[in-house]
Amino acid sequence: MTANRDAFVSCAGERLSRRDALKRGVLGSAGLLLAERLCAGPPAAAPAAGAAGTPSSAPPAKAKAVIQIWMWGGPPHTDTFDPKPDAGSEYTGPLTKTIESNVSGIRLGEMLPELAKVADKYSIIRSMTHGVFGHETAAYMTQTGRMPGGRLVYPAVGAVVTAFKGFEEGSESLIPPYVVLTEPQGRFSEAGFMGIRYKPFATGGDPNAPRFAVEGIVAPGISDSQQQQRRELLERVNTLGSFMKNDPQVAAVREARDQAYDLILGDAGKVFDLSEEDEDLRLRYGRNKFGQSCLAARRMIEQGVKYVTINYGGWDTHKDHFPTMRRKLPEMDRGMATLIADLSDRGLLDTTIVWWSGEFGRTPKVDWSSPWNGGRHHYGHVFSAVVAGGGFQGGQVVGASDAKGEYVKDRPVYPSDLIATMYELLGIDPDAGLPHPMGEFVRAIPGPDDGVKMAGRLTEIT
């Protein structure tokens, strides 16, 4: 598993190394994950809102889950959801056209025809801002709603949703509640101070491959029948397990191992088998890594996963921006539009938030100088985000940038505004406390005294 656990704690309190766990029969990283969940018990309860011990005022939940399309590197707002065709060639480059969507008055960049057909199902925020131009800082702000620095590393949205929604009582799912397709984002620890329990399971592999080799669950080059034979061989040679079958530590490891095999060979693991889907639908998503990641995300939401991040890289286009856009925007357009439509057709969009964003946008003015050859650079003054489902209205535009897409013209939206709105739609009180290893009270969203810029919840579209 890419989101590694270096060790886990046995039910008897003994710290087991990865090597010791494997010696005792736990099956690879999937087994380590399951053993950790089995032995650690329920997560520590978060403090209530306002101050520890006071009643929480969580709003009624409209959403059950989130699919985050994380545009790693920063997508160009003016080439996608906030086109500026009248700004001149210095700003548009060769992408001079716009297209009308199925919502009167909403026009998109010319490379997004499929998303134009489903604009009634999502809203565009054209006035996102934080003013930061560095990847690490901007990614942290966009996904935590906080400024970096200080003594705490705050958790990302996925970890917070996992804390409040990912360990629901009575759930028997073996699939982790927080999944990243396919590589972790790597800019900061998603779990922050909350700890390893709230980190995502990163699948690795390629969902467009003939066999989606999910790390720790689907071994490349090994068939299910071979895996079953290995299990049977392990049972025959595991004399220690038979001799110590009443030992609580051995029993716990055995149960974790059996659950791991159930995930690999049982029904739960089939969520990763995209060959079960109709081939025509797979083609509609796009037979590429991003398109099939969108399809895999939908399958996971159907199976009760609470938060799926599609880590979609390749958008840091300082050089040769426009050739890259002509390759990647059709891929994004097809996969994202099909995901939204598919969720809607299956009755899942009403309870699933789809959140598209990067850490910032790209410079509206094109850099044609050497060596950039028509590049766009980091830009945090204004950028776009898209939200759909889970209580967000469709067919709306929030805020506006100026005539050249350089600054916010109307209704600034800061990361904490959007994050707090999503928490409320998920039934999470933004003023509730987060799980803290030392019992310290830390709000899910910054308070008025935290010095974080906020302009208000997105009530226009909820």
C-alpha positions in Angstrom: 0.0 0.0 0.0 1.4 3.4 -1.0 0.0 5.1 2.1 2.3 3.0 4.2 1.9 1.9 7.8 5.4 1.2 9.2 3.9 -0.7 12.2 0.7 -1.4 13.9 -0.3 -2.1 17.5 -1.5 -5.6 18.4 -4.7 -6.0 20.5 -2.5 -6.9 23.4 -0.6 -3.6 23.1 2.6 -4.9 21.6 4.1 -2.8 18.8 4.7 -5.1 15.8 7.1 -4.2 13.0 6.1 -4.8 9.4 8.6 -7.7 9.3 7.2 -9.2 12.5 3.6 -8.9 11.2 4.5 -10.7 8.0 6.2 -13.4 10.0 3.0 -13.9 12.1 0.9 -14.3 9.0 -0.6 -11.0 8.2 -1.0 -10.7 4.4 1.1 -7.8 3.2 0.0 -4.2 3.4 -3.7 -4.9 3.0 -3.4 -7.1 6.1 -1.5 -4.4 7.9 -4.3 -2.0 7.2 -7.0 -4.3 8.3 -5.1 -5.4 11.4 -4.7 -1.8 12.4 -8.4 -1.2 12.0 -9.3 -4.4 13.8 -7.0 -3.9 16.8 -7.2 -0.1 17.2 -10.9 -0.1 17.9 -13.1 2.9 17.2 -11.4 6.3 16.5 -11.1 8.8 19.3 -14.2 10.9 19.5 -13.9 14.5 18.4 -14.6 17.1 21.0 -18.0 18.8 20.6 -18.6 22.2 19.2 -17.7 25.4 20.9 -15.7 23.9 23.7 -15.1 20.3 24.8 -18.2 18.9 26.4 -20.7 21.3 24.9 -23.5 20.0 22.7 -22.7 19.7 18.9 -25.0 21.5 16.5 -24.3 19.5 13.3 -26.7 20.4 10.5 -28.8 17.8 8.8 -26.7 15.9 6.2 -27.6 16.2 2.6 -24.4 14.5 1.3 -22.9 11.1 2.3 -19.7 11.1 0.4 -17.2 13.2 -1.6 -15.3 12.6 -4.9 -12.5 15.1 -5.1 -10.9 15.7 -8.5 -7.6 17.1 -7.5 -5.9 18.9 -10.4 -2.4 18.6 -9.2 -0.2 21.4 -10.4 -3.0 24.0 -11.0 -5.4 24.0 -13.9 -5.8 27.1 -16.1 -9.1 28.9 -15.1 -9.2 31.0 -18.3 -8.9 27.9 -20.6 -11.6 26.0 -18.8 -14.4 27.4 -16.6 -13.7 31.1 -16.8 -12.8 31.9 -20.4 -11.9 35.5 -21.5 -12.2 35.5 -25.3 -12.1 39.3 -25.5 -8.9 39.7 -23.5 -6.8 39.4 -26.6 -4.3 36.8 -27.9 -1.7 37.7 -25.2 -4.2 36.1 -22.8 -6.1 33.5 -24.8 -3.3 32.1 -26.9 -4.7 29.9 -29.6 -7.8 28.9 -27.5 -9.9 31.9 -28.6 -13.3 30.3 -28.8 -15.9 29.5 -26.1 -18.9 27.2 -26.2 -22.4 27.7 -24.9 -23.4 25.2 -22.2 -26.9 23.7 -21.6 -27.5 26.6 -19.2 -28.2 29.9 -20.8 -25.5 32.4 -20.2 -22.8 30.0 -19.0 -20.0 29.6 -21.5 -17.0 27.3 -21.1 -13.6 27.0 -22.8 -13.8 25.4 -26.3 -12.1 22.2 -25.1 -15.0 21.2 -22.7 -17.9 20.2 -25.0 -19.0 17.3 -22.8 -19.0 19.3 -19.6 -21.0 22.0 -21.4 -23.8 19.4 -21.9 -24.1 18.8 -18.1 -23.6 22.3 -16.8 -27.1 22.2 -15.2 -25.7 19.6 -12.8 -22.8 21.6 -11.3 -21.9 25.1 -10.2 -18.8 27.1 -11.1 -17.0 29.3 -8.5 -15.1 31.8 -10.5 -13.7 33.9 -7.6 -11.7 31.4 -5.6 -8.7 33.2 -4.1 -5.9 32.9 -1.5 -3.0 34.9 -3.1 -0.5 32.1 -2.8 1.8 31.1 -5.7 3.7 28.1 -4.2 2.5 24.5 -4.7 3.1 23.3 -1.2 1.5 26.3 0.6 -1.4 26.7 -1.8 -2.2 22.9 -1.7 -2.2 23.1 2.1 -4.5 26.1 2.1 -6.9 24.8 -0.5 -7.3 21.4 1.2 -7.3 22.5 4.9 -8.6 26.0 4.8 -5.7 27.1 7.0 -2.5 29.0 6.7 0.7 26.9 7.1 3.1 27.5 9.9 2.7 27.4 13.6 2.9 24.3 15.8 0.1 22.2 14.1 -0.2 20.6 10.8 -3.9 20.6 10.1 -5.7 17.7 8.3 -7.1 17.8 4.8 -10.8 17.6 4.0 -10.7 13.9 3.4 -9.2 13.1 6.8 -11.8 15.3 8.5 -14.7 13.6 6.6 -13.1 10.3 7.6 -13.1 11.3 11.3 -16.7 12.2 11.3 -18.2 9.9 8.7 -15.7 7.2 8.0 -16.2 4.9 10.9 -20.0 4.7 11.2 -21.4 2.2 13.7 -22.6 -1.0 12.1 -20.5 -0.7 9.0 -18.8 -4.0 8.0 -17.1 -2.8 4.9 -13.5 -3.9 4.5 -12.7 -1.1 2.1 -11.1 1.9 3.8 -13.3 4.9 4.0 -10.7 7.3 2.5 -9.1 6.2 -0.8 -6.7 8.0 -3.2 -6.6 7.1 -6.9 -3.8 6.3 -7.5 -0.8 8.1 -5.9 -0.9 10.1 -2.7 -0.6 13.9 -3.3 2.6 14.1 -1.4 2.5 17.9 -0.6 1.8 17.4 3.1 0.4 14.8 5.5 -3.3 14.5 4.7 -4.1 13.4 8.3 -2.1 16.2 9.9 -2.0 16.1 13.7 -4.9 13.6 13.8 -2.6 10.7 13.1 -2.2 7.7 10.8 -5.7 6.3 11.2 -7.0 9.1 9.1 -4.6 8.8 6.2 -6.0 7.6 2.9 -5.4 4.2 1.3 -3.6 4.9 -2.0 -4.3 2.3 -4.6 -1.3 2.6 -6.8 -1.7 0.8 -10.1 -3.6 1.9 -13.2 -7.4 1.4 -13.4 -7.1 1.4 -17.2 -4.7 -1.6 -17.2 -6.1 -5.1 -18.1 -5.9 -5.9 -14.4 -6.1 -3.0 -11.9 -3.2 -4.0 -9.6 -4.3 -2.3 -6.4 -1.3 -2.4 -4.1 -1.7 -4.9 -1.3 -4.9 -6.2 -2.7 -4.3 -7.3 -6.4 -0.9 -8.6 -7.0 0.4 -8.0 -10.5 1.1 -11.3 -12.4 -0.8 -13.4 -9.9 -4.3 -14.8 -10.6 -7.0 -15.3 -8.0 -6.5 -19.1 -8.2 -2.8 -18.7 -7.5 -3.6 -16.5 -4.6 -6.1 -19.1 -3.3 -3.4 -21.8 -3.6 -1.0 -19.6 -1.6 -3.6 -19.2 1.1 -4.1 -22.9 1.3 -0.4 -23.5 1.5 0.0 -21.0 4.3 -2.7 -22.8 6.3 -0.9 -26.1 5.8 2.5 -24.8 6.9 1.3 -22.5 9.7 1.8 -25.0 12.6 2.5 -22.2 15.0 -0.9 -20.8 14.4 -2.6 -24.1 15.0 -0.5 -24.7 18.2 -1.3 -21.2 19.6 -4.9 -20.9 18.3 -6.2 -19.8 21.6 -3.6 -17.0 22.1 -5.4 -13.6 21.7 -2.6 -12.1 19.6 -2.5 -15.0 17.2 -6.3 -15.0 17.0 -6.3 -11.3 16.2 -3.7 -11.7 13.5 -5.6 -14.7 12.0 -8.8 -12.6 11.8 -6.9 -9.7 10.2 -5.4 -12.2 7.7 -8.8 -13.7 6.9 -10.3 -10.3 6.4 -7.4 -9.4 4.1 -8.0 -12.5 2.0 -11.8 -11.7 1.9 -10.9 -8.3 0.5 -8.6 -9.9 -2.1 -10.7 -12.9 -3.1 -14.2 -12.0 -1.8 -16.9 -9.7 -3.0 -15.4 -6.6 -1.4 -12.4 -6.6 -3.6 -14.5 -6.7 -6.7 -15.0 -3.0 -6.4 -11.6 -2.7 -8.0 -12.5 -5.0 -10.9 -13.6 -2.6 -13.6 -14.1 -5.4 -16.1 -17.5 -5.9 -14.5 -18.6 -2.7 -16.1 -20.2 -2.4 -19.5 -17.5 -1.7 -22.1 -19.6 1.1 -23.7 -19.7 2.9 -20.4 -15.9 2.4 -19.9 -15.4 4.0 -23.3 -17.7 6.9 -22.4 -15.5 7.6 -19.4 -12.4 7.3 -21.6 -10.0 4.4 -21.7 -7.2 6.3 -20.0 -6.0 6.5 -16.4 -8.1 9.5 -15.4 -11.3 8.3 -17.1 -11.1 4.9 -15.5 -10.2 6.5 -12.1 -13.5 8.4 -12.4 -15.3 5.1 -13.0 -13.5 3.4 -10.1 -14.4 6.4 -7.8 -18.1 5.9 -8.7 -17.9 2.2 -7.9 -16.3 2.9 -4.5 -19.0 5.4 -3.6 -21.6 2.8 -4.4 -19.8 0.5 -1.9 -19.9 3.0 0.9 -16.5 4.7 0.7 -16.9 8.2 2.1 -14.1 10.1 0.4 -12.3 9.4 -2.9 -9.6 11.7 -4.2 -8.6 11.3 -7.9 -5.1 12.8 -7.9 -4.9 14.0 -11.5 -1.5 15.4 -12.2 0.2 17.1 -15.2 -1.2 20.6 -14.9 2.0 22.5 -14.0 2.3 23.8 -17.5 5.1 26.4 -17.4 6.2 25.3 -20.8 4.3 24.3 -24.0 1.0 24.9 -22.2 -1.3 24.7 -25.2 -0.1 21.4 -26.7 -0.6 19.9 -23.2 -4.1 21.4 -23.0 -5.1 19.9 -26.3 -4.1 16.5 -25.0 -5.3 16.7 -21.4 -8.5 18.8 -21.5 -10.4 16.4 -23.8 -9.4 13.6 -21.4 -10.6 15.6 -18.4 -13.8 16.8 -20.1 -14.9 13.3 -21.0 -14.1 11.6 -17.7 -15.5 14.3 -15.4 -18.7 14.9 -17.5 -19.4 11.1 -17.6 -18.8 10.8 -13.9 -21.4 13.6 -13.1 -23.9 12.1 -15.6 -23.4 8.6 -14.4 -23.8 9.5 -10.7 -27.0 11.4 -11.7 -28.4 8.5 -13.7 -27.8 6.1 -10.7 -29.4 8.4 -8.2 -26.1 9.0 -6.4 -25.4 12.7 -7.3 -27.9 14.0 -4.7 -25.8 12.5 -1.9 -22.3 12.7 -3.5 -20.3 15.9 -3.6 -18.0 16.2 -6.7 -15.3 18.8 -6.0 -13.0 19.9 -8.8 -10.1 22.2 -8.0 -6.3 22.6 -8.0 -4.1 24.5 -5.6 -4.4 27.6 -7.8 -4.9 28.7 -11.4 -2.5 29.7 -14.1 -1.3 33.1 -15.2 -4.0 34.6 -17.5 -1.3 36.3 -19.6 0.7 33.7 -21.7 4.4 33.7 -21.4 5.8 33.4 -24.9 9.4 34.2 -23.9 12.2 31.6 -24.0 12.3 28.9 -22.6 8.5 28.8 -21.8 7.3 28.7 -25.4 3.7 29.7 -24.5 3.5 28.8 -20.9 1.2 29.7 -18.0 2.7 30.0 -14.5 1.4 29.7 -10.9 -1.5 32.1 -10.1 -3.3 32.4 -6.7 -5.0 35.8 -7.0 -8.1 34.2 -8.6 -8.9 30.8 -9.9 -11.9 28.5 -10.4 -13.5 25.5 -8.6 -16.5 23.4 -9.6 -18.9 21.7 -7.2 -21.8 19.3 -8.0 -24.2 17.2 -6.1 -24.7 16.5 -2.4 -26.8 19.6 -1.8 -25.0 22.0 -4.2 -27.3 23.5 -6.8 -26.5 23.0 -10.5 -26.4 25.5 -13.3 -25.1 28.4 -11.2 -22.0 30.7 -11.2 -20.6 32.2 -8.0 -18.5 35.3 -8.2 -16.5 36.7 -11.1 -13.0 37.6 -12.1 -12.2 40.8 -13.9 -12.1 41.2 -17.7 -8.7 39.4 -18.1 -9.1 36.9 -15.3 -6.4 38.5 -13.2 -8.2 39.4 -10.0 -11.5 38.9 -8.2 -14.2 41.3 -9.4 -17.1 40.1 -7.3 -17.7 37.8 -4.3 -14.3 36.5 -3.2 -14.5 32.8 -2.0 -11.7 31.6 0.2 -10.8 27.9 0.7 -12.3 27.9 4.2 -15.6 29.2 2.8 -15.9 26.3 0.4 -14.7 23.7 2.9 -17.1 24.9 5.6 -20.0 24.7 3.2 -19.1 21.1 2.2 -18.8 20.1 5.9 -22.3 21.5 6.5 -23.7 19.6 3.6 -22.1 16.5 5.0 -23.7 17.1 8.4 -20.4 18.1 10.0 -20.6 21.1 12.3 -17.7 23.3 11.1 -17.3 24.5 14.7 -16.9 20.9 16.0 -13.6 19.8 17.4 -11.2 17.5 15.6 -9.7 14.4 17.1 -6.5 15.5 18.8 -3.9 13.1 20.4 -3.6 15.3 23.5 -7.3 16.2 23.8 -6.8 19.8 22.7 -9.8 21.6 21.2 -9.2 22.5 17.5 -12.1 23.5 15.3 -12.8 21.8 12.0 -12.9 25.3 10.4 -11.0 28.3 11.7 -12.8 30.5 14.1 -13.0 34.4 14.0 -9.9 34.7 16.1 -7.7 32.5 13.9 -6.6 35.1 11.4 -7.8 33.2 8.4 -9.6 35.1 5.6 -13.3 34.1 5.1 -16.1 35.7 3.2 -19.0 33.5 4.2 -20.6 30.2 3.3 -21.8 29.5 -0.2 -25.5 30.0 0.6 -26.1 31.1 -3.0 -25.8 27.5 -4.2 -27.0 25.4 -1.3 
